[in-house]
């Protein structure tokens, strides 16, 4: 994988996520967005709030790395993306195509009661910000530049792995929210 092509692909995937949110979730009522298939499962809005909490942390760190870069070159240099065991492990753990289910750390676990439309707006804003940051992140060295993970400063992740992980994590929970919507429809038909 090359950095510039990957950045473009990640932006395209974020546009798909935003379209899904606008077409599938925005038209739903407050009650529908908060509906939970079971007491121990998240609602659609809780899935989005979980993403807001996690991504806000990484986006802040990424923004700082970009700000620290200072003067930006006129042409970004491309590079093959390298991954270490930390990046591979974190990416695998959030990949929507893996069946691995890990509990969310308490700091990014959503509350039960949320302002649905505020959460939706924050989600869209963060996704657009990440999309825009990718335009600037291509000036960073994705292999050497590391950022703090949610697990503290002692586990750092390469910027390339972090960006890929963020999009995978978003896709994973968008799929989860779509399953909740489908279950809600099925529940409504059988009730």
C-alpha positions in Angstrom: 0.0 0.0 0.0 1.2 3.5 -0.9 0.5 6.5 1.3 -1.1 8.8 -1.3 -3.4 6.2 -2.7 -4.4 5.0 0.7 -5.2 8.5 1.8 -7.5 9.0 -1.2 -9.2 5.6 -0.5 -9.7 6.5 3.1 -11.4 9.8 2.1 -13.6 7.9 -0.3 -14.6 5.5 2.4 -15.4 8.4 4.8 -17.6 9.9 2.1 -19.5 6.6 1.9 -19.9 6.6 5.7 -21.3 10.1 5.6 -23.7 9.2 2.9 -24.9 6.2 4.9 -25.5 8.3 8.0 -27.4 10.9 6.1 -29.6 8.4 4.2 -30.0 5.7 6.8 -30.0 7.4 10.2 -30.7 11.1 9.8 -34.4 10.5 8.7 -35.0 8.3 11.8 -36.9 9.6 14.9 -35.4 10.2 18.3 -37.1 7.1 19.5 -35.7 5.0 16.6 -32.2 6.3 17.1 -32.3 5.4 20.8 -33.9 2.0 20.3 -31.8 -0.9 21.7 -32.3 -4.5 20.6 -31.4 -5.7 24.1 -30.4 -4.0 27.4 -26.8 -5.1 26.9 -26.6 -3.8 23.3 -26.1 -0.4 21.9 -28.6 1.8 20.0 -27.7 3.5 16.7 -27.0 6.7 18.5 -24.8 4.9 21.1 -22.7 3.4 18.2 -22.2 6.9 16.8 -21.4 8.4 20.2 -18.8 5.7 20.8 -17.2 6.7 17.5 -17.3 10.4 18.5 -15.5 9.6 21.8 -12.8 7.5 20.2 -12.2 9.5 17.1 -12.1 12.9 19.0 -9.1 11.5 20.9 -7.2 10.4 17.7 -8.2 13.4 15.7 -6.8 15.8 18.3 -3.5 13.9 18.4 -3.4 13.9 14.6 -4.1 17.6 14.4 -1.2 18.2 16.8 1.1 16.2 14.7 0.1 18.2 11.6 0.4 21.5 13.5 3.9 20.6 14.7 4.9 19.9 11.1 4.8 23.7 10.5 5.6 24.8 6.9 4.1 22.2 4.5 5.9 21.2 1.4 4.3 21.9 -1.9 4.4 18.3 -3.0 3.9 15.4 -0.6 6.3 12.5 -0.9 4.7 9.1 -1.4 5.9 6.1 0.5 5.0 2.5 1.1 3.0 2.0 4.3 4.8 -0.2 6.9 3.0 -1.6 9.9 4.3 -3.0 13.1 2.7 -5.4 15.5 0.9 -2.7 17.4 -0.7 -1.3 14.3 -1.6 -4.7 12.9 -3.1 -5.8 16.2 -5.2 -2.6 16.6 -6.3 -2.6 13.0 -7.3 -6.3 13.3 -9.2 -5.7 16.5 -11.5 -3.1 14.9 -11.8 -4.5 11.4 -15.5 -4.9 10.4 -14.6 -8.2 8.8 -13.3 -9.8 11.9 -15.6 -11.6 14.4 -13.4 -10.5 17.4 -15.6 -8.7 20.0 -13.8 -6.7 22.6 -15.5 -4.5 25.2 -15.0 -0.8 24.7 -12.7 0.9 27.2 -14.9 2.8 29.7 -13.6 6.2 28.6 -15.2 5.6 25.1 -18.3 3.7 26.2 -21.5 5.8 25.4 -24.0 6.8 28.1 -27.6 5.5 27.8 -29.2 8.9 27.5 -27.9 11.1 24.7 -29.0 14.1 22.7 -29.5 12.3 19.4 -29.2 15.1 17.0 -26.2 16.6 18.7 -24.5 13.2 18.5 -25.4 13.0 14.8 -24.0 16.5 14.1 -20.8 15.8 16.1 -20.3 12.6 14.2 -20.7 14.3 10.8 -18.4 17.1 11.9 -15.7 14.7 13.1 -15.8 12.6 9.9 -15.5 15.7 7.8 -12.6 16.9 9.9 -10.8 13.6 9.5 -11.5 13.7 5.8 -9.9 17.2 5.6 -7.0 16.2 7.9 -6.1 13.5 5.4 -5.3 16.2 2.9 -2.6 17.5 5.3 -1.6 14.1 6.8 0.0 13.1 3.5 2.9 15.5 4.4 3.7 13.4 7.5 5.9 10.3 7.4 3.3 7.7 8.1 5.8 5.1 9.2 8.1 7.1 11.5 5.5 9.5 13.0 3.8 7.9 15.9 0.9 9.0 18.1 -0.5 8.0 21.4 -3.2 5.3 21.5 -6.2 5.1 23.8 -4.1 2.8 25.9 -1.8 5.6 26.9 1.6 7.0 25.9 3.3 3.7 26.4 1.5 2.2 23.4 2.1 4.4 20.4 0.8 3.7 16.9 2.2 4.8 13.5 0.1 7.5 11.8 -0.6 5.3 8.8 -1.9 2.5 11.1 -3.9 5.0 13.1 -5.6 6.5 10.1 -6.5 3.1 8.6 -7.7 1.9 12.1 -10.0 5.0 12.5 -11.7 4.3 9.2 -12.0 0.5 9.9 -13.4 1.3 13.4 -15.9 3.7 11.9 -17.0 1.2 9.3 -17.4 -1.5 11.9 -19.7 0.5 14.1 -21.7 1.8 11.1 -22.4 -1.8 10.2 -23.4 -2.4 13.8 -25.8 0.5 13.7 -27.2 -0.7 10.4 -27.9 -4.1 12.0 -29.7 -2.4 14.8 -31.8 -0.5 12.3 -32.6 -3.8 10.5 -33.5 -5.5 13.9 -35.7 -2.5 14.7 -37.6 -3.0 11.4 -38.0 -6.7 12.0 -39.1 -6.1 15.6 -41.7 -3.6 14.5 -43.1 -6.0 11.9 -43.4 -8.9 14.5 -44.7 -6.8 17.4 
